[in-house]
Amino acid sequence: MDGKSDQRSGEAVEGAPHVTRVPESSVSIRRSPKYGTFTALGVALGIVAALILTTVFDGTSHPSPFTEVSYSQTQAFGFILLWCVPAGIALMMILALILDKAVSRKLRHATVRVDQIDER
């Protein structure tokens, strides 16, 4: 037997690890969206929206009625970006929460058995 335990017969040999069996338990498994990915998509969506808004609406040719300063198209893009990026992130987070709620209904159940090995 070479100092090992024979698992089939249940004999314990000196120097062999002691295996403790824990009762089986049931666990629930579900998928969850990756929020980091949705955040990155929200940032990209905000940048694209700001780019489209900057090029479609030409509001930089006249001075601002509030500050009486004319802004370049790059400055207008930066100002619009300050609003569009957080809005894109918020929209994608709401979508992620909706998907999380919809997917959480599809739970799978599994049985888990853990064997703890004491190798002293």
N, C-alpha and C positions, 0 to 999 in steps of 0.2 A: 504494500500500500504506500510506501515511500513517504510517510509522514503527512499524507493528505487525508482529507475526509472523503468517505464514499457517500455521496449525496443520495444514492438510491437506497442504501441500507439504513441511513440515518446514524451510522456510527461516527462518533467524533474521535479524532486522533489528536494526540498532543501536538501542539504547534500549528494546528490548522485553524483558519479563521472561523469564528462563531457567527452563524447567520441567524438573525432574528426576523421572523416574519410578522409584518404588521397587517392587521385585517384590511381587506379590500375596502375602498371607498369610491363613491361615485362623484364625478366632476362634470361640470358643464363647460363646453368649449364653444366659443363664438368668435367670429371675425370682427376686427375693429379697423376703422380707417386710420391711415397714417396722417396725423394732423400736420406734421412738418411738410409733407408733400402738398397738402391742401393750402398751407400758408404760402409756400413758394409759388403755387399756381395763382393764388390771390395777388401776390406781388406782380407777377407777370401780367395778369389781367389788368391790374391798375396802371402799369406802365403803357400797355397797348392802348388802353382807353384814354390816357392822358395824351399820348402821341396823336391819336385820331382827333381828339378834341382840339388840340393845338393847331393841327394842320387844316381842319375843316373850317373852324371859325377864326377869321382874321380880325381879331380885336386889338391888335398891337399897333395899327396904323394911327390911331387917334390917342391923345393923352387921356389918362384916367380922369374921370370927373371928380374923383375924391381926392387924389393926390396931385393931379395936374402934371404927372410925369408919364412919359411914354416908355413902355417896356419893350424889350426885344422879344423875339419869338422864343428864344432859349429861356429867358426869365419867365415868360408866360407858361412855358412847359413846366418849369420848376414849381410854379405856384399851383398849377393844375395837378401836378404830381402829388403835392402835399394832401390833396383831397382824394385823389383816385386810388392811391395805393392802400390807405386804410379802408376805403370802401370795398376794394377788391378782396382784401383779407377778410373783412367782415362777411361778405357774400359767400366766400368759399368756406369759412368756418360754419356758417349756417347750413350750407349744403352738406358738410361733413357730419354735423350733428343729425341732420335728417337721415342721411345714409346710415349712421350708427344706430339710430332708432329703428330703421327698417330692417337692418341686418340682425339686430339683437333678438328679433323674434324667432330667428332660425337657430335655435340652440341644438347642439349635439351633445349627447350624454355618453360618457365613457367610464369604464371601471378601471381603477388604478390600483396596482399592488406594488408595495415598496418592500424591498428586502434590505435590511440594514446589516452591514458586515462589520464586525468588530475584529480588527487585525492586530490585536495586542500580542 
